[in-house]
Amino acid sequence: MTKMNRQWLLKRRPLGDIKAGDLELVETPIPKPGSGQFLARTVYLSLDPTNRIWMSDMEQYMPPVQIHDVMRGGTLSVVEESNNPGFQKGDIVSGVVGWQEYAVLDGGQKLARNGAPLTAYMSVLGMTGATAYFGLLDIGKPVAGETVVVSAAAGAVGSIVGQIAKLKGCRVVGIAGSDEKCRHVVKDFGFDACINYKKENVAAALKRECPNGIDVDFENAGGTIMEAVMDNLNMKARIVLCGMISGYNAEGPIPGPRNFANILMKRARVEGFIIIDYFPRLHEFYRDMAPWVAEGKIKYDVHVVKGIDQALFALNLLFVGGNTGKLLLQMSEEP
Ligand SMILES: NC(=O)c1ccc[n+]([C@@H]2O[C@H](COP(=O)([O-])OP(=O)(O)OC[C@H]3O[C@@H](n4cnc5c(N)ncnc54)[C@H](OP(=O)(O)O)[C@@H]3O)[C@@H](O)[C@H]2O)c1
């Protein structure tokens, strides 16, 4: 039987949680590369909270995925067949091939491996690592001795933020959704403390764990967690607005923080950012992060789910806290 290319197409814009039927898994013939092109087989697909945003037609930083189009997603692929002199069979290419097993490409970013596992390039040495690095250092600007709070602390971005803040000499308090995640970030990633937001009153726990107040909030969650942080800000605090995952599946408008006036009272700054704006500066990130990882100063988790048919199940893990570290879908074997 001829091998086919499986693809997930967006069929309708999800309302609330992503449901079966919002996307459809279809089979098409594997495309043939033309002159100057190559056939790329997807090995890893990055599953990210922002995938839910791309499925919607809310105000966003890229055009939403169009209905009937292949779902967008960051990928690591291997070249299978090439008519492009710049790409040889076996080369690894990072790109945005989307939720499909094969694609024909004209070019791409060839990966110069330096010995790290391929999954590192999809996590700590990839976009989520860069998000942690630039968000914390460029916007949060932590100073040794300050207190940094990070939500979704056991996740892909949050776990790296906390470790960079420790390297910079800060007190780091995480917020995560289980005792096990909290134990993990304290014991294995060196956070000073971690609050299980599903068990404790977060504002009260932050008062206990941040006796000198909060100088930098690396905000991944939004909603009531962000409000609790905003109740404990120091003067001139910085809120690095990286994500607001608590609202991505919301149906209808989301209430604003009830205590937004605290920004005024504490002369604080809230700044949103999107990692794509930092692409011209990625060399700064590799310069620092590659040695930190190689020397074991920054550790990372990857949570790998196998099989393209598992994509929807896997993506939903992000919204129920089912992942620890960077969530990846493995579509085929590593070369
Ligand atoms: N600005 C950018 O350029 C950029 C780039 C990448 C990511 N982001 C943002 O960064 C954040 C983290 O992304 P990630 O890729 O690193 O994902 P992640 O943290 O690995 O996974 C998402 C985590 O969010 C937590 N979560 C889910 N629903 C929540 C809720 N209602 N309240 C509080 N926490 C909740 C869950 O952990 P718990 O078990 O702890 O609840 C889940 O494991 C997201 O908001 C994402 O949109 C932004």
The ligand as an SDF file (V2000), in Angstrom:
LIG
                    3D

 48 52  0  0  0  0  0  0  0  0999 V2000
    4.8110   35.7430   24.3140 N   0  0  0  0  0  0  0  0  0  0  0  0
    5.3680   34.7470   23.6360 C   0  0  0  0  0  0  0  0  0  0  0  0
    6.0470   34.9380   22.6400 O   0  0  0  0  0  0  0  0  0  0  0  0
    5.1450   33.3580   24.1310 C   0  0  0  0  0  0  0  0  0  0  0  0
    5.8880   32.2720   23.6110 C   0  0  0  0  0  0  0  0  0  0  0  0
    5.6900   31.0070   24.1590 C   0  0  0  0  0  0  0  0  0  0  0  0
    4.7400   30.8240   25.1580 C   0  0  0  0  0  0  0  0  0  0  0  0
    4.0280   31.9000   25.6030 N   0  0  0  0  0  0  0  0  0  0  0  0
    3.0580   31.7590   26.6940 C   0  0  0  0  0  0  0  0  0  0  0  0
    3.7380   31.2450   27.8060 O   0  0  0  0  0  0  0  0  0  0  0  0
    2.8370   30.4940   28.6010 C   0  0  0  0  0  0  0  0  0  0  0  0
    3.4410   29.1090   28.8480 C   0  0  0  0  0  0  0  0  0  0  0  0
    3.5990   28.4630   27.5900 O   0  0  0  0  0  0  0  0  0  0  0  0
    4.3950   27.0970   27.4720 P   0  0  0  0  0  0  0  0  0  0  0  0
    4.5490   26.8160   26.0340 O   0  0  0  0  0  0  0  0  0  0  0  0
    5.5990   27.1740   28.3310 O   0  0  0  0  0  0  0  0  0  0  0  0
    3.3600   26.0710   28.0600 O   0  0  0  0  0  0  0  0  0  0  0  0
    3.5470   25.1790   29.3770 P   0  0  0  0  0  0  0  0  0  0  0  0
    3.7720   26.1170   30.5170 O   0  0  0  0  0  0  0  0  0  0  0  0
    4.5320   24.1150   29.1130 O   0  0  0  0  0  0  0  0  0  0  0  0
    2.1220   24.4770   29.4860 O   0  0  0  0  0  0  0  0  0  0  0  0
    1.0160   25.2220   29.8660 C   0  0  0  0  0  0  0  0  0  0  0  0
    0.8200   25.1480   31.3910 C   0  0  0  0  0  0  0  0  0  0  0  0
   -0.0610   26.1790   31.7790 O   0  0  0  0  0  0  0  0  0  0  0  0
   -0.6780   25.8100   32.9710 C   0  0  0  0  0  0  0  0  0  0  0  0
   -2.1030   26.1790   32.9340 N   0  0  0  0  0  0  0  0  0  0  0  0
   -3.0490   25.6970   32.0930 C   0  0  0  0  0  0  0  0  0  0  0  0
   -4.2360   26.2560   32.3590 N   0  0  0  0  0  0  0  0  0  0  0  0
   -4.0290   27.1000   33.3980 C   0  0  0  0  0  0  0  0  0  0  0  0
   -4.8840   27.9620   34.1460 C   0  0  0  0  0  0  0  0  0  0  0  0
   -6.1970   28.0580   33.8850 N   0  0  0  0  0  0  0  0  0  0  0  0
   -4.3380   28.6720   35.1510 N   0  0  0  0  0  0  0  0  0  0  0  0
   -3.0200   28.5800   35.4410 C   0  0  0  0  0  0  0  0  0  0  0  0
   -2.1530   27.7830   34.7820 N   0  0  0  0  0  0  0  0  0  0  0  0
   -2.6630   27.0500   33.7700 C   0  0  0  0  0  0  0  0  0  0  0  0
   -0.5300   24.3000   33.1230 C   0  0  0  0  0  0  0  0  0  0  0  0
    0.3430   24.0270   34.2180 O   0  0  0  0  0  0  0  0  0  0  0  0
   -0.2170   23.8550   35.7230 P   0  0  0  0  0  0  0  0  0  0  0  0
   -0.3040   22.3780   35.9640 O   0  0  0  0  0  0  0  0  0  0  0  0
    0.8230   24.5340   36.5250 O   0  0  0  0  0  0  0  0  0  0  0  0
   -1.5610   24.5160   35.7810 O   0  0  0  0  0  0  0  0  0  0  0  0
    0.1300   23.8630   31.8300 C   0  0  0  0  0  0  0  0  0  0  0  0
    1.0090   22.7970   32.0000 O   0  0  0  0  0  0  0  0  0  0  0  0
    1.5170   30.4650   27.8450 C   0  0  0  0  0  0  0  0  0  0  0  0
    0.6720   31.4800   28.3770 O   0  0  0  0  0  0  0  0  0  0  0  0
    1.9230   30.8060   26.4280 C   0  0  0  0  0  0  0  0  0  0  0  0
    0.8700   31.3930   25.6920 O   0  0  0  0  0  0  0  0  0  0  0  0
    4.2160   33.1360   25.1040 C   0  0  0  0  0  0  0  0  0  0  0  0
  1  2  1  0
  2  3  2  0
  2  4  1  0
  4  5  1  0
  4 48  2  0
  5  6  2  0
  6  7  1  0
  7  8  2  0
  8  9  1  0
  8 48  1  0
  9 10  1  0
  9 46  1  0
 10 11  1  0
 11 12  1  0
 11 44  1  0
 12 13  1  0
 13 14  1  0
 14 15  2  0
 14 16  1  0
 14 17  1  0
 17 18  1  0
 18 19  2  0
 18 20  1  0
 18 21  1  0
 21 22  1  0
 22 23  1  0
 23 24  1  0
 23 42  1  0
 24 25  1  0
 25 26  1  0
 25 36  1  0
 26 27  1  0
 26 35  1  0
 27 28  2  0
 28 29  1  0
 29 30  1  0
 29 35  2  0
 30 31  1  0
 30 32  2  0
 32 33  1  0
 33 34  2  0
 34 35  1  0
 36 37  1  0
 36 42  1  0
 37 38  1  0
 38 39  2  0
 38 40  1  0
 38 41  1  0
 42 43  1  0
 44 45  1  0
 44 46  1  0
 46 47  1  0
M  CHG  2   8   1  16  -1
M  END
$$$$
